[in-house]
Structures are given as structure tokens and as C-alpha cells.
Amino acid sequence: MDNLFIGEYRHQLDGKGRLAIPAKFRGNLKKGAVVTKGLDGCLFLYMPDEWSKLVAKLTQMPISQGNARAFARLMLAGAMAVDVDSQGRINLPKYLIQYAGLRGISIIAGLMNRLEVWNEKKWEEYKKKTEKESEKLAEALFI
């Protein structure tokens, strides 16, 4: 369980694009991380070994299929290696801050093998919607 990310945290994005990583996750990110455009309007942040696993899957997708190319471009072209500084922060590039609409308070959500970084308002809207549909989601997934 040590290398797994779980939980929801609120942290301030400062004016220089720095975001504090929750203290309990910093040990997993000593070797750095990769942040990229995620799905549903958030950012995905991976430990290097998890990023390598994802890249391996992406490179196996058929280049002849438009959806495969589009998804690989989303994940790979938008990616940036980041390091955790001495104060436990990562520096997010401006294009990723804009993509996710980050400003002020950001939500950092742990999802096992990755962290997601959300605009606080988008996260609350997303959470409210999915919580309302939780029974339908469970029924569709656990047949």
C-alpha cells in the first residue's frame, strides 16, 4: 500500500505555478514524476515507473487508427517531467494549468497509480454528478 495514492486533498496553486504535493505522497515522488493532460478536464501525475507502463501501452496501439493517435497525442505531447522541490511542490507548466483551468485552490485526488489535479469547482461538479449516478455506474461495471 505504500506506493498507492488514495485520498482527496486541497492545496493552493501559487502565482508561479507551484503546487504542494500532500506530504504522504512525496516519498513516492522522490525520483520525480510526469504530469500530463488527463481526462475529464484534469491533470494526471504519474510516478516514473507507472508512466513507463502507460507509455508502453500507448506505443503498442495501432498508429493506423485515428482514436489511438489522438489519445497518444493527448497523453504524450502534453507531458512534462517534474521534480518535487525541497518544500514539497511541483512546478506546473502554464499550458497544463490552462488546460485544467487551475487557479487558487486545486484538488489533488489519489487514484491508486496516479494523482489527479483538478480545478476545485470542476472537481465538486464532477463529484456531485458521479455520486448521484453511483448506483448506475456500479451496475454497469460490476455485472
ZIMOSUL-V753462 format. One record per helix or strand. SS is the DSSP state (~ for helix, > for strand). FROM is the first residue (numbers start at 0). TO is the last residue. Records with the same first field share a line. If there is no record, write none. Layout:
# ZIMOSUL-V753462
SS: FROM-TO  FROM-TO
This chain:
# ZIMOSUL-V753462
>: 4-12  17-19  32-36  42-46  79-81  88-90  104-111  113-118
~: 22-28  47-59  65-76  93-99  119-131  133-140
